[in-house]
């Protein structure tokens, strides 16, 4: 996503605090209905948090484990919502399918 004047927005990963271009990060959203969803488009309504898209924050010792414990805590704080295991599993599946498409 770029602006008409050529600027590319910079966002910060909530887990590692690294600043990157918005299109290099994954956006996770807490919708007004208080659901946690992966936002493929970057335009979904709600409170958003950005995470690096290079699987740095996934538990690589067990790829099926998904977002590591540190990432869960920081996402929970950024979204101001509880992340139960089911929600995290759905997020992990959505992120994995998105990364596989790229």
Secondary structure, DSSP 8 states (H G I E B T S, - for coil): ---TTS---EEEBTTT--EEEGGGEEEEEE-TTS-EEEESSS--SSEEEEEESSSTTB-GGGGGG-B-HHHHHHHHHHHTS---HHHHHHHHHHHHHHHHH-
